[in-house]
């Protein structure tokens, strides 16, 4: 059993820079580093260069990438789990569809290619949305399938700043009455809230990539957001909790 405290996050991007704790050279290098599924060269770099052309500041670059993702990606409900996070394959195929690990992973790749330290935060939704979005919260204590990843970008003078284009696309597809247009008030509000802000109904677990599992005989995994297991050297399907036999619950408790 784990116990966590949650809180909303809000960074006023439009307010400009201020005093913030700088990241170390080691952290900067880590969060600019390409991964197997999130390269920063080739088509990722070419796409990033086109998106941020003319952007004068880190904030301008981050917003340009966010706006481009909201406009050009789509949430595909049939995508298993939260997606594969293979952003190079997404761009090469021209099919910019998937779920949070794909869309927010693409933000991380494009941001790193533009020189902005960025990271995916892999976690799980644990409570309903107080922002009022049915699709952006956990509907019951059973959160076995409530995994979600969000992106952070480091902006000079502002620090780590949350960005979640994937949830904007989720609102467009799933928020009742569903299939909302870009100019729907619910979508406009989500788009404004989810750059520089995130709701405290979610717990981050890690920000790792290309992970070798302890004792595993299988290949490294792109990210860790689901329970993992192997039997007789064969890796279990982490996206099938009924066959894997795991359950995750979240309950609010008093301090």
C-alpha positions in Angstrom: 0.0 0.0 0.0 1.2 3.5 -0.9 0.1 6.8 0.5 0.4 10.1 -1.4 -0.6 13.7 -1.2 -1.8 15.4 -4.3 -2.1 19.0 -5.4 -3.0 21.1 -8.4 -0.1 22.6 -10.4 -0.3 26.0 -12.1 2.5 27.9 -13.9 1.6 31.3 -15.5 3.4 30.9 -18.8 2.2 34.3 -20.1 3.6 36.1 -17.0 7.2 35.6 -18.1 10.3 34.6 -16.3 11.1 34.9 -12.6 13.3 33.3 -10.1 13.3 29.5 -10.0 15.6 26.7 -9.0 17.7 25.9 -12.1 18.2 22.3 -13.1 21.7 20.9 -13.0 23.8 20.2 -16.1 23.3 16.5 -15.5 19.5 16.9 -15.3 19.5 19.0 -18.4 21.5 16.5 -20.4 19.2 13.6 -19.2 16.0 15.4 -20.2 17.5 16.4 -23.6 18.7 12.8 -24.3 17.0 10.8 -27.1 15.6 7.3 -26.2 14.9 4.3 -28.3 11.2 5.4 -28.8 11.8 9.1 -28.6 14.6 10.1 -31.0 15.5 13.7 -31.4 17.1 13.6 -34.9 15.7 12.7 -38.3 12.0 13.3 -38.8 11.5 14.4 -35.2 14.1 17.2 -35.5 12.8 18.2 -39.0 9.2 18.4 -37.6 10.3 20.3 -34.5 12.3 22.8 -36.6 9.2 23.6 -38.7 6.9 23.9 -35.7 9.1 26.3 -33.7 10.4 28.4 -36.6 10.1 32.0 -35.6 9.6 31.3 -31.9 11.7 33.7 -29.9 11.6 32.2 -26.4 11.4 28.8 -24.7 7.8 29.7 -23.8 7.0 30.4 -27.4 8.5 27.1 -28.6 6.6 25.1 -26.0 3.3 26.7 -26.8 3.9 26.3 -30.6 4.5 22.5 -30.1 1.5 22.2 -27.8 -0.8 24.0 -30.2 0.5 21.9 -33.2 -0.2 18.7 -31.3 -3.7 19.7 -30.3 -4.4 20.7 -34.0 -2.8 17.7 -35.7 -3.1 14.6 -33.5 -6.1 12.6 -32.6 -7.0 10.2 -29.8 -7.7 6.7 -31.1 -9.9 4.8 -28.7 -8.9 1.4 -30.0 -5.2 2.0 -29.1 -4.2 -0.6 -26.5 -3.4 0.8 -23.1 -1.9 4.2 -23.3 -0.1 3.5 -26.5 3.4 2.5 -27.4 5.1 5.9 -27.2 7.0 5.2 -30.5 7.0 8.8 -31.7 9.5 8.2 -34.6 7.1 5.6 -36.1 4.2 8.0 -35.6 5.8 10.8 -37.6 7.2 8.4 -40.2 3.7 6.9 -40.8 2.0 10.3 -40.9 -0.7 8.8 -38.7 -0.6 11.0 -35.6 -3.1 9.0 -33.6 -2.9 7.2 -30.3 -3.2 7.9 -26.6 -1.3 9.7 -23.9 2.0 7.9 -24.2 2.0 8.6 -28.0 0.8 12.3 -28.0 2.6 13.5 -24.9 5.6 11.4 -25.8 5.6 13.2 -29.1 5.6 16.5 -27.2 8.7 15.3 -25.3 10.5 14.4 -28.5 9.7 17.6 -30.3 10.6 19.7 -27.3 13.9 18.0 -26.8 14.7 18.4 -30.5 14.0 22.1 -30.0 16.5 22.3 -27.1 13.9 22.2 -24.3 14.4 19.7 -21.5 11.2 17.7 -21.3 10.0 14.5 -19.6 7.0 12.1 -19.6 5.6 11.5 -16.1 3.9 8.1 -15.9 1.2 7.6 -13.3 -2.5 6.9 -12.6 -5.6 8.9 -12.0 -6.9 8.4 -8.5 -10.0 10.7 -8.1 -12.8 12.4 -10.1 -11.9 15.6 -12.0 -12.8 18.7 -10.0 -12.4 20.7 -13.2 -15.7 19.1 -14.2 -14.5 16.7 -17.0 -16.0 13.2 -16.7 -13.3 11.7 -18.9 -10.4 13.2 -17.0 -11.0 11.5 -13.7 -11.3 8.2 -12.0 -15.0 7.2 -11.8 -14.6 4.7 -9.0 -12.1 3.4 -6.4 -11.0 0.7 -9.0 -8.2 2.5 -11.0 -6.8 -0.6 -12.5 -7.2 0.9 -16.0 -6.8 4.6 -15.0 -3.2 5.0 -16.1 -2.2 8.3 -17.6 1.1 10.0 -18.5 1.6 13.8 -18.6 4.5 15.8 -20.0 6.6 18.4 -18.3 8.9 20.9 -20.1 11.6 23.0 -18.3 11.3 26.7 -19.1 13.9 29.2 -18.1 12.5 31.4 -15.3 9.5 29.2 -14.8 10.9 25.8 -14.0 9.1 22.5 -14.7 5.8 23.3 -16.5 3.0 20.7 -17.1 1.7 20.3 -20.6 -1.0 17.8 -21.6 -2.1 17.9 -25.3 -3.3 14.3 -25.0 -6.0 15.2 -22.5 -7.2 18.0 -24.7 -7.7 15.4 -27.5 -9.4 13.1 -24.9 -11.9 15.8 -24.0 -12.6 16.3 -27.7 -13.3 12.6 -28.3 -14.8 11.4 -25.0 -16.3 14.2 -23.0 -20.1 14.1 -23.2 -21.8 14.5 -25.7 -18.5 13.3 -27.3 -16.8 14.2 -30.6 -16.6 17.9 -29.6 -15.2 20.5 -32.0 -12.2 22.6 -31.4 -14.3 25.6 -30.7 -16.6 23.9 -28.1 -16.3 25.7 -24.8 -15.3 22.5 -23.0 -12.4 22.1 -25.4 -11.4 25.7 -25.3 -11.3 25.6 -21.5 -9.3 22.3 -21.5 -6.8 23.7 -24.0 -6.2 26.8 -21.9 -5.9 24.8 -18.6 -3.7 22.0 -19.7 -0.7 24.1 -20.8 0.9 25.3 -17.5 -1.5 23.5 -15.3 -2.6 20.0 -14.2 -5.2 18.8 -11.7 -4.3 17.1 -8.5 -6.3 13.9 -9.1 -3.4 12.0 -10.5 -0.2 10.5 -9.0 3.1 10.4 -10.9 5.1 7.2 -10.4 8.2 7.7 -12.5 9.7 9.4 -15.6 11.9 6.5 -16.8 12.5 5.4 -20.4 14.1 2.3 -22.0 13.9 0.3 -18.7 15.5 -3.1 -18.1 13.3 -4.9 -15.6 15.2 -6.5 -12.6 15.5 -10.3 -13.2 13.8 -10.1 -16.6 14.9 -12.1 -19.6 12.9 -10.0 -22.0 13.7 -6.8 -23.8 13.7 -3.4 -22.1 10.4 -1.7 -22.0 9.8 1.8 -23.4 8.2 3.1 -20.1 6.9 1.7 -16.8 3.2 2.5 -16.1 1.6 -0.9 -15.7 2.5 -3.9 -13.4 5.0 -6.2 -15.1 5.6 -9.9 -14.7 7.1 -12.9 -16.3 6.4 -16.7 -15.9 8.8 -19.2 -17.2 10.7 -16.5 -19.1 7.5 -15.3 -20.9 6.3 -11.8 -20.2 2.7 -11.5 -19.1 0.4 -9.1 -20.9 0.4 -6.0 -18.7 -2.7 -4.6 -20.5 -4.8 -7.6 -19.5 -5.3 -7.3 -15.7 -7.9 -10.0 -15.6 -5.5 -12.6 -17.0 -2.5 -11.1 -15.2 -4.6 -11.0 -12.0 -3.8 -7.5 -10.6 -6.1 -4.8 -9.3 -5.3 -1.2 -8.3 -7.5 0.8 -6.0 -7.4 4.4 -4.7 -9.2 5.7 -1.7 -9.2 9.2 -0.3 -8.3 9.4 3.4 -8.2 12.1 6.0 -4.8 13.7 6.8 
